Amino acid sequence: MFGAKIGKRVHLFPSVRIAIPWNLDIRDDAAIGDGAILYSLGSITIGARATISQYVHLCAGSHDHRVSTFDLLKPSITIGAEAWICADTFVGPGVSIGDRTILGARAVAVSNLPDDVIAAGNPARIIKERPAIRP
């Protein structure tokens, strides 16, 4: 696993692309979909029972545009427990997605999202609160 921390019963599609696996922490029962990119220059933590759908790009790296040398930046990404990051989304460097939050298909998250919301769009905006799941 090249230093990655992978919990129990994690499902990773064989087409998932991972950069720098020792910066990756995937908790129990999480799923990472077909074609997802986990660009873990900085740390990426994916919470228990979270779903990262197909073609999601988690990008924990950028460059400092404020200096002429464009120094490498490695801000962490955190995906909360039971969150659902829907198909073809982008989560930028330094972004935290809250527990049980849903980030809608093709959204672009460039700022933090709290627990228990549904967000969509580019840039992602909160649409509404996520209702409690009933058994």
DRENRO-23523 format. One record per atom (N, C-alpha, C, O): x, y, z; residue number from 1; chain; atom name. Coordinates in Angstrom, 2 decimals. Example, Ala and Ser with C-alpha at 12.3 -4.5 7.8 and 13.67 -1.06 7.14 Angstrom:
2
        px        py        pz   seq   mol   atom
     13.19     -5.69      7.80     1     A      N
     12.30     -4.50      7.80     1     A     CA
     13.20     -3.30      7.80     1     A      C
     14.24     -3.32      8.46     1     A      O
     12.85     -2.25      7.08     2     A      N
     13.67     -1.06      7.14     2     A     CA
     12.90      0.03      7.87     2     A      C
     13.41      1.14      8.04     2     A      O
***
This chain:
135
        px        py        pz   seq   mol   atom
      0.82     -1.20      0.00     1     A      N
      0.00      0.00      0.00     1     A     CA
      0.86      1.26      0.00     1     A      C
      0.34      2.37     -0.01     1     A      O
      2.17      1.07      0.02     2     A      N
      3.12      2.18     -0.10     2     A     CA
      2.87      3.28      0.91     2     A      C
      3.05      4.46      0.61     2     A      O
      2.47      2.90      2.12     3     A      N
      2.28      3.86      3.20     3     A     CA
      0.88      4.40      3.36     3     A      C
      0.61      5.11      4.33     3     A      O
     -0.02      4.10      2.45     4     A      N
     -1.40      4.56      2.59     4     A     CA
     -2.05      3.85      3.78     4     A      C
     -1.76      2.68      4.04     4     A      O
     -2.91      4.56      4.48     5     A      N
     -3.70      3.97      5.56     5     A     CA
     -5.08      3.66      4.99     5     A      C
     -5.84      4.57      4.64     5     A      O
     -5.39      2.38      4.90     6     A      N
     -6.64      1.93      4.30     6     A     CA
     -7.41      1.13      5.34     6     A      C
     -6.90      0.14      5.86     6     A      O
     -8.63      1.56      5.63     7     A      N
     -9.45      0.89      6.63     7     A     CA
    -10.01     -0.44      6.13     7     A      C
     -9.65     -0.93      5.06     7     A      O
    -10.89     -1.00      6.93     8     A      N
    -11.53     -2.28      6.61     8     A     CA
    -12.66     -2.07      5.61     8     A      C
    -13.35     -1.05      5.63     8     A      O
    -12.82     -3.05      4.74     9     A      N
    -13.91     -3.11      3.76     9     A     CA
    -13.97     -1.88      2.85     9     A      C
    -15.05     -1.49      2.41     9     A      O
    -12.83     -1.28      2.57    10     A      N
    -12.75     -0.16      1.63    10     A     CA
    -12.81     -0.73      0.21    10     A      C
    -12.16     -1.73     -0.08    10     A      O
    -13.57     -0.08     -0.66    11     A      N
    -13.66     -0.51     -2.05    11     A     CA
    -13.01      0.55     -2.94    11     A      C
    -13.44      1.70     -2.97    11     A      O
    -11.96      0.14     -3.65    12     A      N
    -11.28      1.01     -4.61    12     A     CA
    -11.36      0.37     -5.99    12     A      C
    -10.91     -0.76     -6.16    12     A      O
    -11.91      1.07     -6.95    13     A      N
    -11.90      0.56     -8.32    13     A     CA
    -10.46      0.50     -8.82    13     A      C
     -9.64      1.33     -8.43    13     A      O
    -10.14     -0.47     -9.66    14     A      N
     -8.77     -0.60    -10.14    14     A     CA
     -8.29      0.61    -10.96    14     A      C
     -7.08      0.79    -11.11    14     A      O
     -9.20      1.41    -11.48    15     A      N
     -8.81      2.56    -12.30    15     A     CA
     -8.57      3.83    -11.49    15     A      C
     -8.29      4.88    -12.07    15     A      O
     -8.67      3.77    -10.17    16     A      N
     -8.39      4.94     -9.31    16     A     CA
     -6.91      5.29     -9.44    16     A      C
     -6.05      4.40     -9.41    16     A      O
     -6.60      6.58     -9.58    17     A      N
     -5.22      7.05     -9.66    17     A     CA
     -4.85      7.74     -8.36    17     A      C
     -5.54      8.66     -7.92    17     A      O
     -3.76      7.30     -7.75    18     A      N
     -3.31      7.84     -6.47    18     A     CA
     -1.89      8.34     -6.62    18     A      C
     -1.00      7.61     -7.06    18     A      O
     -1.67      9.61     -6.23    19     A      N
     -0.32     10.17     -6.19    19     A     CA
      0.10     10.22     -4.72    19     A      C
     -0.69     10.59     -3.86    19     A      O
      1.31      9.86     -4.45    20     A      N
      1.91      9.92     -3.12    20     A     CA
      1.00      9.23     -2.08    20     A      C
      0.40      9.90     -1.23    20     A      O
      0.90      7.92     -2.15    21     A      N
     -0.04      7.18     -1.30    21     A     CA
      0.19      7.33      0.20    21     A      C
     -0.76      7.19      0.97    21     A      O
      1.41      7.63      0.63    22     A      N
      1.65      7.76      2.07    22     A     CA
      0.95      8.98      2.66    22     A      C
      0.94      9.14      3.88    22     A      O
      0.35      9.84      1.83    23     A      N
     -0.45     10.97      2.32    23     A     CA
     -1.94     10.68      2.30    23     A      C
     -2.75     11.59      2.43    23     A      O
     -2.31      9.43      2.15    24     A      N
     -3.70      9.04      2.00    24     A     CA
     -4.18      8.23      3.20    24     A      C
     -3.51      7.30      3.65    24     A      O
     -5.36      8.61      3.72    25     A      N
     -5.98      7.91      4.84    25     A     CA
     -7.45      7.70      4.49    25     A      C
     -8.24      8.65      4.49    25     A      O
     -7.81      6.46      4.19    26     A      N
     -9.19      6.12      3.84    26     A     CA
     -9.75      5.26      4.96    26     A      C
     -9.21      4.19      5.26    26     A      O
    -10.82      5.72      5.57    27     A      N
    -11.39      5.04      6.73    27     A     CA
    -12.33      3.90      6.33    27     A      C
    -12.66      3.73      5.15    27     A      O
    -12.76      3.11      7.32    28     A      N
    -13.57      1.91      7.10    28     A     CA
    -14.81      2.16      6.23    28     A      C
    -15.48      3.19      6.34    28     A      O
    -15.09      1.18      5.36    29     A      N
    -16.30      1.11      4.55    29     A     CA
    -16.46      2.22      3.52    29     A      C
    -17.54      2.39      2.97    29     A      O
    -15.40      2.98      3.24    30     A      N
    -15.46      4.01      2.21    30     A     CA
    -15.35      3.36      0.83    30     A      C
    -14.86      2.24      0.70    30     A      O
    -15.81      4.08     -0.19    31     A      N
    -15.73      3.58     -1.56    31     A     CA
    -15.19      4.68     -2.47    31     A      C
    -15.59      5.84     -2.36    31     A      O
    -14.28      4.30     -3.36    32     A      N
    -13.67      5.23     -4.30    32     A     CA
    -13.98      4.71     -5.70    32     A      C
    -13.57      3.61     -6.06    32     A      O
    -14.70      5.51     -6.49    33     A      N
    -15.23      5.07     -7.77    33     A     CA
    -14.26      5.08     -8.94    33     A      C
    -13.14      5.57     -8.85    33     A      O
    -14.74      4.51    -10.02    34     A      N
    -14.02      4.34    -11.27    34     A     CA
    -13.43      5.67    -11.75    34     A      C
    -14.15      6.67    -11.87    34     A      O
    -12.14      5.68    -12.03    35     A      N
    -11.50      6.85    -12.62    35     A     CA
    -11.24      8.02    -11.68    35     A      C
    -10.83      9.08    -12.14    35     A      O
    -11.47      7.85    -10.39    36     A      N
    -11.21      8.94     -9.45    36     A     CA
     -9.71      9.23     -9.39    36     A      C
     -8.88      8.34     -9.56    36     A      O
     -9.39     10.51     -9.14    37     A      N
     -7.99     10.94     -8.99    37     A     CA
     -7.82     11.46     -7.58    37     A      C
     -8.49     12.40     -7.17    37     A      O
     -6.92     10.84     -6.83    38     A      N
     -6.58     11.28     -5.47    38     A     CA
     -5.17     11.85     -5.54    38     A      C
     -4.19     11.12     -5.37    38     A      O
     -5.07     13.14     -5.79    39     A      N
     -3.79     13.81     -5.98    39     A     CA
     -3.31     14.30     -4.62    39     A      C
     -3.54     15.45     -4.24    39     A      O
     -2.66     13.42     -3.90    40     A      N
     -2.35     13.63     -2.48    40     A     CA
     -0.95     14.18     -2.25    40     A      C
     -0.14     13.55     -1.56    40     A      O
     -0.67     15.34     -2.83    41     A      N
      0.58     16.02     -2.49    41     A     CA
      0.54     16.39     -1.01    41     A      C
      1.50     16.17     -0.28    41     A      O
     -0.60     16.97     -0.58    42     A      N
     -0.89     17.14      0.84    42     A     CA
     -1.74     15.96      1.27    42     A      C
     -2.11     15.13      0.44    42     A      O
     -2.04     15.88      2.54    43     A      N
     -2.80     14.72      3.02    43     A     CA
     -4.25     14.77      2.54    43     A      C
     -4.86     15.84      2.44    43     A      O
     -4.78     13.60      2.26    44     A      N
     -6.21     13.44      1.95    44     A     CA
     -6.75     12.41      2.94    44     A      C
     -6.24     11.30      3.04    44     A      O
     -7.79     12.82      3.66    45     A      N
     -8.48     11.92      4.59    45     A     CA
     -9.90     11.75      4.10    45     A      C
    -10.61     12.73      3.86    45     A      O
    -10.33     10.51      3.96    46     A      N
    -11.68     10.18      3.52    46     A     CA
    -12.34      9.41      4.65    46     A      C
    -11.88      8.34      5.05    46     A      O
    -13.43      9.98      5.17    47     A      N
    -14.08      9.44      6.35    47     A     CA
    -14.78      8.11      6.14    47     A      C
    -15.01      7.67      5.01    47     A      O
    -15.12      7.49      7.25    48     A      N
    -15.81      6.20      7.24    48     A     CA
    -17.13      6.31      6.49    48     A      C
    -17.89      7.27      6.65    48     A      O
    -17.39      5.32      5.69    49     A      N
    -18.63      5.18      4.92    49     A     CA
    -18.85      6.32      3.91    49     A      C
    -19.98      6.52      3.45    49     A      O
    -17.81      7.07      3.58    50     A      N
    -17.92      8.10      2.55    50     A     CA
    -17.88      7.44      1.18    50     A      C
    -17.29      6.38      1.00    50     A      O
    -18.53      8.09      0.21    51     A      N
    -18.53      7.62     -1.16    51     A     CA
    -17.91      8.69     -2.05    51     A      C
    -18.37      9.83     -2.08    51     A      O
    -16.87      8.32     -2.76    52     A      N
    -16.23      9.18     -3.75    52     A     CA
    -16.61      8.56     -5.10    52     A      C
    -16.09      7.51     -5.47    52     A      O
    -17.50      9.20     -5.83    53     A      N
    -18.04      8.63     -7.06    53     A     CA
    -17.03      8.68     -8.21    53     A      C
    -15.92      9.18     -8.07    53     A      O
    -17.47      8.17     -9.36    54     A      N
    -16.59      8.07    -10.52    54     A     CA
    -16.13      9.44    -11.02    54     A      C
    -16.89     10.40    -11.03    54     A      O
    -14.87      9.48    -11.41    55     A      N
    -14.21     10.63    -12.03    55     A     CA
    -14.09     11.85    -11.11    55     A      C
    -13.89     12.97    -11.59    55     A      O
    -14.21     11.67     -9.81    56     A      N
    -13.96     12.75     -8.86    56     A     CA
    -12.46     13.05     -8.85    56     A      C
    -11.64     12.15     -8.98    56     A      O
    -12.13     14.33     -8.69    57     A      N
    -10.73     14.74     -8.57    57     A     CA
    -10.55     15.45     -7.23    57     A      C
    -11.07     16.55     -7.02    57     A      O
     -9.82     14.81     -6.32    58     A      N
     -9.44     15.43     -5.05    58     A     CA
     -8.02     15.94     -5.23    58     A      C
     -7.09     15.15     -5.36    58     A      O
     -7.84     17.26     -5.23    59     A      N
     -6.56     17.87     -5.60    59     A     CA
     -5.93     18.57     -4.40    59     A      C
     -6.23     19.74     -4.14    59     A      O
     -5.06     17.88     -3.68    60     A      N
     -4.39     18.43     -2.49    60     A     CA
     -3.02     18.99     -2.85    60     A      C
     -2.02     18.67     -2.21    60     A      O
     -2.99     19.82     -3.87    61     A      N
     -1.75     20.45     -4.28    61     A     CA
     -2.02     21.61     -5.20    61     A      C
     -2.98     21.60     -5.97    61     A      O
     -1.18     22.63     -5.13    62     A      N
     -1.30     23.79     -6.00    62     A     CA
      0.04     24.52     -6.01    62     A      C
      1.05     23.99     -5.55    62     A      O
      0.04     25.72     -6.55    63     A      N
      1.24     26.55     -6.59    63     A     CA
      0.90     27.93     -6.07    63     A      C
     -0.21     28.42     -6.25    63     A      O
      1.86     28.56     -5.44    64     A      N
      1.67     29.89     -4.85    64     A     CA
      1.81     30.95     -5.94    64     A      C
      2.92     31.29     -6.35    64     A      O
      0.69     31.46     -6.40    65     A      N
      0.70     32.45     -7.48    65     A     CA
      1.22     33.82     -7.04    65     A      C
      1.43     34.71     -7.86    65     A      O
      1.42     33.98     -5.72    66     A      N
      1.86     35.28     -5.19    66     A     CA
      3.37     35.47     -5.29    66     A      C
      3.87     36.57     -5.03    66     A      O
      4.10     34.42     -5.67    67     A      N
      5.56     34.53     -5.80    67     A     CA
      5.97     34.08     -7.21    67     A      C
      5.33     33.21     -7.80    67     A      O
      7.02     34.66     -7.72    68     A      N
      7.43     34.39     -9.09    68     A     CA
      7.90     32.96     -9.32    68     A      C
      7.90     32.48    -10.45    68     A      O
      8.29     32.28     -8.26    69     A      N
      8.76     30.90     -8.39    69     A     CA
      7.63     29.87     -8.33    69     A      C
      7.88     28.67     -8.48    69     A      O
      6.41     30.33     -8.12    70     A      N
      5.24     29.43     -8.05    70     A     CA
      5.51     28.23     -7.15    70     A      C
      5.30     27.09     -7.55    70     A      O
      5.97     28.51     -5.93    71     A      N
      6.30     27.44     -4.99    71     A     CA
      5.14     26.47     -4.81    71     A      C
      3.97     26.86     -4.86    71     A      O
      5.48     25.21     -4.62    72     A      N
      4.49     24.16     -4.43    72     A     CA
      3.80     24.31     -3.08    72     A      C
      4.46     24.51     -2.06    72     A      O
      2.49     24.20     -3.08    73     A      N
      1.68     24.21     -1.85    73     A     CA
      1.02     22.84     -1.72    73     A      C
      0.69     22.20     -2.71    73     A      O
      0.85     22.39     -0.47    74     A      N
      0.30     21.05     -0.23    74     A     CA
     -0.80     21.08      0.84    74     A      C
     -0.69     20.40      1.86    74     A      O
     -1.86     21.87      0.63    75     A      N
     -2.94     21.93      1.63    75     A     CA
     -3.75     20.63      1.66    75     A      C
     -4.03     20.03      0.62    75     A      O
     -4.13     20.21      2.85    76     A      N
     -4.87     18.96      3.06    76     A     CA
     -6.31     19.06      2.59    76     A      C
     -6.89     20.14      2.52    76     A      O
     -6.88     17.91      2.28    77     A      N
     -8.31     17.76      1.99    77     A     CA
     -8.88     16.77      2.99    77     A      C
     -8.27     15.74      3.27    77     A      O
    -10.06     17.09      3.52    78     A      N
    -10.78     16.16      4.40    78     A     CA
    -12.19     15.97      3.87    78     A      C
    -12.92     16.93      3.63    78     A      O
    -12.56     14.71      3.69    79     A      N
    -13.92     14.34      3.32    79     A     CA
    -14.53     13.67      4.54    79     A      C
    -14.00     12.67      5.03    79     A      O
    -15.64     14.20      5.03    80     A      N
    -16.23     13.71      6.27    80     A     CA
    -16.87     12.34      6.15    80     A      C
    -17.08     11.81      5.06    80     A      O
    -17.16     11.77      7.31    81     A      N
    -17.82     10.47      7.38    81     A     CA
    -19.20     10.55      6.72    81     A      C
    -19.93     11.53      6.90    81     A      O
    -19.53      9.52      5.97    82     A      N
    -20.83      9.37      5.31    82     A     CA
    -21.12     10.48      4.29    82     A      C
    -22.27     10.66      3.89    82     A      O
    -20.10     11.21      3.88    83     A      N
    -20.28     12.20      2.82    83     A     CA
    -20.38     11.47      1.47    83     A      C
    -19.91     10.35      1.32    83     A      O
    -21.00     12.15      0.52    84     A      N
    -21.10     11.61     -0.83    84     A     CA
    -20.59     12.68     -1.78    84     A      C
    -21.20     13.74     -1.92    84     A      O
    -19.48     12.41     -2.43    85     A      N
    -18.90     13.30     -3.41    85     A     CA
    -19.30     12.73     -4.77    85     A      C
    -18.74     11.72     -5.21    85     A      O
    -20.26     13.37     -5.42    86     A      N
    -20.88     12.81     -6.61    86     A     CA
    -19.99     12.90     -7.84    86     A      C
    -18.92     13.50     -7.81    86     A      O
    -20.43     12.28     -8.91    87     A      N
    -19.65     12.07    -10.12    87     A     CA
    -19.06     13.36    -10.70    87     A      C
    -19.72     14.40    -10.76    87     A      O
    -17.80     13.25    -11.12    88     A      N
    -17.11     14.27    -11.90    88     A     CA
    -16.94     15.60    -11.17    88     A      C
    -16.91     16.66    -11.80    88     A      O
    -16.83     15.55     -9.85    89     A      N
    -16.62     16.78     -9.09    89     A     CA
    -15.13     17.05     -8.88    89     A      C
    -14.29     16.18     -9.08    89     A      O
    -14.84     18.29     -8.48    90     A      N
    -13.48     18.71     -8.15    90     A     CA
    -13.50     19.28     -6.74    90     A      C
    -14.31     20.16     -6.44    90     A      O
    -12.61     18.78     -5.89    91     A      N
    -12.43     19.32     -4.54    91     A     CA
    -11.02     19.87     -4.49    91     A      C
    -10.05     19.14     -4.66    91     A      O
    -10.93     21.18     -4.24    92     A      N
     -9.65     21.86     -4.31    92     A     CA
     -8.81     21.75     -3.05    92     A      C
     -9.26     21.25     -2.02    92     A      O
     -7.57     22.23     -3.15    93     A      N
     -6.64     22.18     -2.03    93     A     CA
     -7.16     22.90     -0.80    93     A      C
     -7.73     23.99     -0.90    93     A      O
     -6.97     22.28      0.36    94     A      N
     -7.34     22.90      1.63    94     A     CA
     -8.82     22.86      1.96    94     A      C
     -9.25     23.49      2.93    94     A      O
     -9.60     22.12      1.20    95     A      N
    -11.05     22.09      1.40    95     A     CA
    -11.44     20.93      2.31    95     A      C
    -10.92     19.82      2.20    95     A      O
    -12.39     21.21      3.21    96     A      N
    -12.99     20.18      4.06    96     A     CA
    -14.47     20.08      3.71    96     A      C
    -15.18     21.08      3.63    96     A      O
    -14.91     18.85      3.51    97     A      N
    -16.32     18.56      3.25    97     A     CA
    -16.86     17.89      4.50    97     A      C
    -16.29     16.90      4.97    97     A      O
    -17.94     18.41      5.04    98     A      N
    -18.46     17.94      6.33    98     A     CA
    -19.05     16.55      6.30    98     A      C
    -19.30     15.97      5.24    98     A      O
    -19.26     16.02      7.50    99     A      N
    -19.91     14.72      7.66    99     A     CA
    -21.30     14.74      7.03    99     A      C
    -22.04     15.71      7.19    99     A      O
    -21.63     13.69      6.33   100     A      N
    -22.94     13.48      5.71   100     A     CA
    -23.30     14.51      4.65   100     A      C
    -24.45     14.57      4.21   100     A      O
    -22.36     15.32      4.22   101     A      N
    -22.62     16.32      3.19   101     A     CA
    -22.57     15.67      1.81   101     A      C
    -21.79     14.75      1.56   101     A      O
    -23.42     16.17      0.91   102     A      N
    -23.45     15.71     -0.48   102     A     CA
    -22.96     16.85     -1.36   102     A      C
    -23.46     17.97     -1.28   102     A      O
    -21.98     16.56     -2.19   103     A      N
    -21.49     17.51     -3.18   103     A     CA
    -21.97     17.01     -4.53   103     A      C
    -21.51     15.98     -5.01   103     A      O
    -22.90     17.75     -5.15   104     A      N
    -23.57     17.31     -6.37   104     A     CA
    -22.66     17.12     -7.56   104     A      C
    -21.56     17.66     -7.61   104     A      O
    -23.15     16.36     -8.52   105     A      N
    -22.38     16.01     -9.72   105     A     CA
    -21.84     17.25    -10.42   105     A      C
    -22.53     18.25    -10.58   105     A      O
    -20.57     17.15    -10.83   106     A      N
    -19.84     18.18    -11.57   106     A     CA
    -19.63     19.48    -10.80   106     A      C
    -19.30     20.50    -11.40   106     A      O
    -19.82     19.46     -9.50   107     A      N
    -19.59     20.65     -8.67   107     A     CA
    -18.09     20.89     -8.50   107     A      C
    -17.27     19.99     -8.71   107     A      O
    -17.76     22.12     -8.12   108     A      N
    -16.38     22.50     -7.85   108     A     CA
    -16.33     23.12     -6.46   108     A      C
    -16.82     24.23     -6.25   108     A      O
    -15.73     22.39     -5.51   109     A      N
    -15.65     22.87     -4.13   109     A     CA
    -14.29     23.52     -3.90   109     A      C
    -13.26     22.85     -3.90   109     A      O
    -14.31     24.83     -3.72   110     A      N
    -13.07     25.57     -3.47   110     A     CA
    -13.07     26.21     -2.08   110     A      C
    -12.13     26.93     -1.72   110     A      O
    -14.12     25.94     -1.31   111     A      N
    -14.17     26.38      0.09   111     A     CA
    -14.88     25.30      0.90   111     A      C
    -15.56     24.43      0.35   111     A      O
    -14.71     25.37      2.21   112     A      N
    -15.24     24.34      3.10   112     A     CA
    -16.75     24.27      3.05   112     A      C
    -17.44     25.28      2.84   112     A      O
    -17.27     23.07      3.25   113     A      N
    -18.71     22.84      3.37   113     A     CA
    -18.98     22.19      4.72   113     A      C
    -18.27     21.26      5.10   113     A      O
    -19.99     22.67      5.45   114     A      N
    -20.26     22.13      6.79   114     A     CA
    -20.94     20.76      6.72   114     A      C
    -21.22     20.24      5.65   114     A      O
    -21.18     20.20      7.89   115     A      N
    -21.90     18.94      8.00   115     A     CA
    -23.34     19.09      7.51   115     A      C
    -23.93     20.18      7.58   115     A      O
    -23.90     17.99      6.99   116     A      N
    -25.34     17.85      6.73   116     A     CA
    -25.94     18.87      5.77   116     A      C
    -27.02     19.39      6.01   116     A      O
    -25.22     19.15      4.67   117     A      N
    -25.78     20.01      3.64   117     A     CA
    -25.67     19.33      2.28   117     A      C
    -24.93     18.36      2.11   117     A      O
    -26.41     19.87      1.32   118     A      N
    -26.30     19.47     -0.08   118     A     CA
    -25.81     20.71     -0.82   118     A      C
    -26.42     21.77     -0.72   118     A      O
    -24.72     20.56     -1.56   119     A      N
    -24.14     21.67     -2.30   119     A     CA
    -23.94     21.26     -3.75   119     A      C
    -23.75     20.09     -4.05   119     A      O
    -23.98     22.26     -4.64   120     A      N
    -23.79     21.99     -6.06   120     A     CA
    -23.33     23.27     -6.75   120     A      C
    -23.41     24.35     -6.17   120     A      O
    -22.86     23.13     -7.98   121     A      N
    -22.49     24.27     -8.80   121     A     CA
    -21.00     24.54     -8.84   121     A      C
    -20.20     23.84     -8.22   121     A      O
    -20.66     25.60     -9.59   122     A      N
    -19.27     26.02     -9.75   122     A     CA
    -19.21     27.54     -9.61   122     A      C
    -19.62     28.26    -10.52   122     A      O
    -18.71     28.03     -8.48   123     A      N
    -18.25     27.27     -7.32   123     A     CA
    -19.44     26.69     -6.55   123     A      C
    -20.56     27.19     -6.62   123     A      O
    -19.17     25.62     -5.82   124     A      N
    -20.23     24.94     -5.07   124     A     CA
    -20.86     25.87     -4.05   124     A      C
    -20.17     26.59     -3.33   124     A      O
    -22.18     25.85     -4.00   125     A      N
    -22.95     26.63     -3.04   125     A     CA
    -23.93     25.69     -2.34   125     A      C
    -24.40     24.71     -2.93   125     A      O
    -24.23     26.00     -1.10   126     A      N
    -25.20     25.19     -0.35   126     A     CA
    -26.59     25.42     -0.93   126     A      C
    -27.04     26.55     -1.06   126     A      O
    -27.24     24.32     -1.28   127     A      N
    -28.60     24.36     -1.81   127     A     CA
    -29.62     24.24     -0.68   127     A      C
    -30.60     24.97     -0.63   127     A      O
    -29.35     23.27      0.22   128     A      N
    -30.27     23.06      1.33   128     A     CA
    -29.60     22.17      2.36   128     A      C
    -28.52     21.62      2.12   128     A      O
    -30.24     22.03      3.49   129     A      N
    -29.76     21.10      4.50   129     A     CA
    -30.11     19.68      4.06   129     A      C
    -31.11     19.45      3.39   129     A      O
    -29.26     18.74      4.46   130     A      N
    -29.54     17.35      4.15   130     A     CA
    -30.43     16.78      5.25   130     A      C
    -30.08     16.84      6.43   130     A      O
    -31.57     16.24      4.86   131     A      N
    -32.44     15.66      5.89   131     A     CA
    -31.82     14.42      6.51   131     A      C
    -31.01     13.73      5.90   131     A      O
    -32.22     14.16      7.74   132     A      N
    -31.74     12.96      8.44   132     A     CA
    -32.16     11.71      7.66   132     A      C
    -33.27     11.65      7.12   132     A      O
    -31.28     10.73      7.62   133     A      N
    -31.58      9.47      6.93   133     A     CA
    -32.36      8.58      7.90   133     A      C
    -31.99      8.42      9.07   133     A      O
    -33.42      8.02      7.39   134     A      N
    -34.24      7.14      8.23   134     A     CA
    -33.92      5.69      7.94   134     A      C
    -33.74      5.31      6.78   134     A      O
    -33.85      4.87      8.99   135     A      N
    -33.55      3.44      8.76   135     A     CA
    -34.67      2.71      8.04   135     A      C
    -34.56      1.51      7.78   135     A      O
***
